[in-house]
Amino acid sequence: MNLIRAEVERLAARRFVQLMVVLLVFAFGVTAATTLAGSHQPSAVELAEAQQRAVAERREMEVQHAHCLAREQGAPPPVEDFGYVPADCSELDPALQDRLPVTADFLTGVFTFTRQAEPLLYFLVAFLVLFGFLVGASYIGADLNSGGVVNLLLWRPRRLTVLGAKLGTLLGLTLVLSVLASLAYLVTFWIIAQIAGYPGPTNASFWSALGAIWGRGLVLVLFATAAGFAIATLGRHTSAALGAIAAYLVVWELGARIVLEILNAARPDQLMLSTYLSAWLNGQVTSWDNSACSEVTYGYCDGSYLVTWRPALAVLLLFTAGLIAVAFAVFRRRDLV
């Protein structure tokens, strides 16, 4: 417990951590102030007009679906109907749509919580991922470079215990900060929607979807924090983590992707870590395989495929666990002087 308490104090006292927290609060404040300044509480007339337009839009969807079903049964289409006619009328079935038009869709200059909570949460998760990676890398990188780890080992001469305490403390404090920041973030925008905007229809489905994004985002923050810690441990410096991520993005995500596309390789997105990051955070991601349609000369070819959150979680977990295992193995045998 003394080791963990010492690590908590060391981490909280780091100026870089304090600076990142200040930047987090600053970005939070700017986003909230911008949202508040660009929104207003809708009047009863605005709400009534928006509600009427939403009802009309839903009625039009029902009419188009009914016309499509009638055409399937051999009825002539209406004279004024020049719209898209799908092969399967289920594409127009309002009951099968992901979402139906609602009042919030037709409000202009009004912050609507149900429409903008997800993008705002994605923004916060992106910042926390960056926060976790940089703090994780600087926390161990600075100690290794300055000799702080050597001094700590003189007090507690057990390498793996010391490194494990550092990693556990880092992940625990990052998780606590992420939870508190995200809750304060969402509560603030909920209050803004109540006093200077429109809350929108919040039901169990909305909160469950938002909660799923929030939970997956927190897990991603922990993955990024652990990865930054492990890479900096291997490179013995904070810049090693920054250089590694920059090299990966340029050499593999950009360069290798271009080469694979030129070679018409099958499903190159499955070789990219960004694909699994996106699939995990969003639940699934749709990618396109050009090679699947290379021999199709006519007709329609669907080269799309899904990457869901389960394989994405497995890849991210194996990648992060592998980095940590290698970092601990190298740290155990390395000369720290």
Sequence and secondary structure as in RCSB ss.txt:
>XXXX:A:sequence
MNLIRAEVERLAARRFVQLMVVLLVFAFGVTAATTLAGSHQPSAVELAEAQQRAVAERREMEVQHAHCLAREQGA
PPPVEDFGYVPADCSELDPALQDRLPVTADFLTGVFTFTRQAEPLLYFLVAFLVLFGFLVGASYIGADLNSGGVV
NLLLWRPRRLTVLGAKLGTLLGLTLVLSVLASLAYLVTFWIIAQIAGYPGPTNASFWSALGAIWGRGLVLVLFAT
AAGFAIATLGRHTSAALGAIAAYLVVWELGARIVLEILNAARPDQLMLSTYLSAWLNGQVTSWDNSACSEVTYGY
CDGSYLVTWRPALAVLLLFTAGLIAVAFAVFRRRDLV
>XXXX:A:secstr
 HHHHHHHHHHHH HHHHHHHHHHHHHHHHHHHHHHHT     HHHHHHHHHHHHHHHHHHHHHHHHHHHHHTT 
   TT  S   SSGGGG GGGSS    GGGG SS EEHHHHHHHHHHHHHHHHHHHHHHHHHHHHHHHHHHTHHH
HHHHHS  HHHHHHHHHHHHHHHHHHHHHHHHHHHHHHHHHHHHHHEE     HHHHHHHHHHHHHHHHHHHHHH
HHHHHHHHHHTSHHHHHHHHHHIIIIIIIIIHHHHHHTT S GGGG HHHHHHHHHHSEEEEE GGGGTT  SS 
   EEEEEHHHHHHHHHHHHHHHHHHHHHHHHH    
